[in-house]
């Protein structure tokens, strides 16, 4: 009988020593004793089952004779053997002989540890020796043995000491193959998805955690791990329109193609990628000992190609695509949670980039995402802590160069990331709704500052202040009431306030937003369309909006930037801008050009009738005191 070890015995099966350590001398080998029913001849060795000092066949105190004990031992259904202190079988019953594939007599004198594979691992072997020496009360372990007829069986081996005077231990072996088979079947059901027959989330994470254990990747291999995290695009529509039964059949068909891709990828390699269904329409392909990003990229490409072919489900042809997030890195220092977070983030990128593609994890892009998350989580509190400030950029008349107004631009003085411009956080504020609170603060601060300039420079023409407004401010707050309250509180005249909304927000306005814009216009507040020319450009709708100003997007103005370079500007740029300016003037609107950076641009814009300009040619956004200095200079010139 040969055996293969299942591994070290569980700690719970190793019973603590029952006696103190002491020196045990070598004992003579014990006889197997006469067979049941045989008489004991005078001078025969003492019966190992009779109490010390008891003559042969003398009844023990409970009235049972040693012969009865021998009969019980021989016919017991539990396979047993008596093993001496040297580890040799003294006697065995027929159940043990049958279990191991031979007669009981053939086991006498054999090394017990070899029969049931107790020496296959150091921990079990040490515990077994301790039981033989009387230093440990009992050993229990599980072993997988090879029967002489070729089949395998699982047994539970128990080694327990007999009374000290016997100088022997009792070895019992129980066949637990049926129980192990049932456990294996139950585990398979527990660890596999019933729809696709693939490993489920539980088994996937078990394999992933095992692959990331230090001793595993330190033993050999590449020490790297890769993951393709896959989500089917538009699968929900299949369930919603054709039913979950068709959806399940589609998932099973997808699983077959993924398994085929994994098998092809594992050909001539050390291991085949593990394919698992993590839930819903999400699948994962785990590559242990990956050779680099090229291997993962090839696997992702093969998966996308395999899923492109239509699926024929009982004559019904269905087509779908998938998005895949690909992560490949060293196993050392990687956790299962961290790897899955990276894969989930990368899958999101693949979907955001257009679906039907794979995307490789980018640490720099992930750092930007983490920064966004950090900013988003602190935005609301930052307003209350006063971390925001306003800078102002002059709006200059193209004809005389005089300052007509200023645009208020918010800055976030973040304690960790430094000064941040609006493009870093305004989108986040719109997503989580904190734009309402921030926008109200910007509006109040800008109006208060404009009124302060007016009071400090009474001789200078009053300048208006332009404030950007997000469309969510119109929907999620009473913008009209807020503006009215702020104007009343600061004393700023309505015509000195200009509200800027993007073209996409204004052109699609209807219902409440349009009513709010009309009410603000009726109040005397100027309404400007920011970045005009980059959105819908619905000129017919423009005539019905209460708009006073168009601000041309900087992309138009950049076409005028050639100066002293020998290059010639594109005539189409100037034609388009001139046409927009003429159209605006015919509608009674004024035009402001953004991103004016050179005198040549300003000259051309002036020549085609642009009203005001804004850009670095005139000034960068500056602190309020710099605008005060500019107004002081105007006062001096007028004086």
C-alpha positions, 0 to 999 in steps of 0.5 A, a space after each residue: 500500500 503506497 500513500 501520498 500525503 494530504 499535507 500537515 495535519 491540522 493543528 486541532 488534530 494534534 493533541 497535547 502531551 498527556 504525560 510528562 517527558 521521561 526516558 523510555 527504554 527500547 521494548 521487545 517486539 510484541 507477539 501478535 498472540 494466538 488466534 481467537 479460540 486457541 489455547 495458551 500453552 504453558 510458557 507462552 508469552 503473556 497476552 498483550 491484552 491481559 492486565 499485567 499480573 493476570 494469568 491467561 484467560 483469567 477474567 478481568 474485573 468486569 468479568 470479560 476474558 482476554 480471549 473476548 478482547 482478542 475476538 472483539 479486536 479481530 472482528 471489529 469493523 474499524 481497521 486497527 493495529 497494535 504498534 510497539 514503541 519501535 513503530 512496528 506492527 505487533 498485530 492487526 485485525 482483518 479490517 485493516 488488512 482488507 482496507 490496505 489490500 492484504 491479509 492481517 497476518 501480512 502486516 505483522 512486523 511491518 513499519 506502521 508509518 509506511 502503511 499509512 504514510 505518516 512520514 510524508 511531512 515533518 510535522 506529522 512524523 514528529 507528532 507520531 514519534 512523540 506519541 510512540 515515546 509517550 510524550 503526546 496523548 494522541 495524533 489524528 491526521 488525514 491521508 490519501 492512500 493508493 490501494 493495490 488495485 489502483 484506486 485511491 482512498 481517503 483515510 483518517 488515521 488515529 494513533 493513541 497510546 495503550 496503558 503504559 505497561 503495554 509499551 504500545 500504541 493503538 493505530 486505527 484507520 477509518 475509510 472516509 472516502 465517501 465523506 471526502 467525495 461528498 465534501 468535494 462535490 459540495 465544495 464544487 457546487 459552492 465554488 462554481 457558478 451554476 449558469 456558466 460552470 466557471 469558478 465563482 467569485 469565492 473560488 477566484 479570490 481564493 486562488 488570487 490570494 493563494 497566488 499572492 502569498 510570498 512563499 508561492 512566488 518566491 519558490 520560482 516563476 516570474 513573480 508577477 501576476 496579471 488580470 483581465 477584468 471583463 464586463 459585457 457591454 449592453 448585456 442588460 438590454 438582452 435580459 430586459 428585452 429577451 428575458 433572463 433565460 436567453 441571457 443565461 444561455 448567452 452567458 454560458 456561450 461567453 464562458 465557453 469562448 473565454 475558456 477557449 481563449 484561456 486554453 489557447 493562451 496557456 498552450 506551451 506555458 506553465 499554467 492556463 489562465 483561470 477563467 471565473 464569473 464574478 457576478 452578473 456579466 462580469 468575468 475575470 481571467 487570472 494569469 499567474 506567473 505572467 511574463 509582462 504586459 504583452 502577454 496580458 495585452 495578447 490575451 485581452 485582444 484574443 478575448 475581444 476578437 472571440 466575442 466579436 463573432 455573433 452568438 447563435 442561440 437556437 437560431 437567434 443571432 446576438 452580437 455584443 462587445 466587451 470592455 476589459 481592464 488589464 492589470 499586470 504587476 509584481 506579486 510582491 507587495 500586491 494585495 488582492 484588494 489592491 489588484 481588484 481596485 486597479 482592475 475595476 478602475 481600468 475597466 471603468 476607463 475602458 468603458 469611458 473611452 468608448 467600450 468594446 476595447 481593453 485598457 491597461 492600468 496607468 499609475 499616473 492616470 490613477 493618481 489623477 483619479 485619486 486626486 479627484 477623489 481627494 478633492 471631491 471629498 473635501 470640497 464642501 468643507 473647503 468652502 466653510 474653511 475659507 480656502 477659496 479666493 477670487 482673482 479678476 481678469 480685466 475686460 477691455 474695450 477694443 476701441 479705446 483700451 479702457 477697462 469695461 469690467 472684470 471676470 471673477 475667477 475662483 481659485 482653491 488654495 488647497 492645503 495639500 495640492 496648492 493653488 488650483 484653477 477652476 478646471 481642477 474642481 468645478 466639474 467635481 463641484 457640479 457632480 456632487 452639488 457643492 457648486 450651489 454653495 460655492 457659486 453663491 459664495 463666489 457671487 456674493 464675494 464678487 458683487 461685494 468687491 465690485 461695490 467696494 471698487 465703486 465706492 473707493 473710486 467714485 471718479 472712475 467709470 463703474 466697472 461691471 463684474 462677470 460671474 460664471 454660473 453653472 446650470 445646476 445652480 439654476 436647477 438646484 437653487 433659486 438663483 433669481 432670489 439669490 441674485 436679488 438678495 445679494 444685490 440688495 445686500 451689497 448695494 451693487 446696481 443690477 446692470 453692473 453684474 454679468 452672469 456667464 453660462 456656457 453655450 451648451 447650458 443656455 442653448 438647451 434651456 427650457 422651462 425653469 432655466 429659461 424662466 430664471 434667465 428671463 427674470 434675471 434679464 428683466 431685473 437688469 442683470 446682463 446675461 452672457 454666453 460663454 465659449 460661444 461657437 463650441 456648442 450647439 450654435 443654434 442661431 435660430 434659438 439664440 434670438 429668443 434668449 434673453 442674452 446681452 453678450 456673446 463671448 467667442 471661444 479662444 479657439 477662434 481667436 487663436 487663428 489670429 495669433 500669427 505675428 512676425 513668424 512669416 506664417 499666414 493666418 487662415 482666412 476662414 478664421 477671420 471670415 467666421 469670426 467676422 460673420 459671428 460679430 455681425 450677426 451678434 450686432 444685428 441681434 443687438 448683442 455685444 461680443 467679447 473675444 477671449 484669449 487675446 494674447 498679441 497686439 496683432 490679434 487685437 488689431 484684427 479683432 478691432 478691425 472686424 468690429 469686436 467690442 471687448 477683449 480679454 486675455 494675457 495681452 491686457 492682464 492675467 487674472 490678478 488679486 483685487 488690489 491690482 484692479 484697485 491700482 488700475 482704477 487709481 491710475 484711471 482716476 489720475 488720468 481723468 484728474 
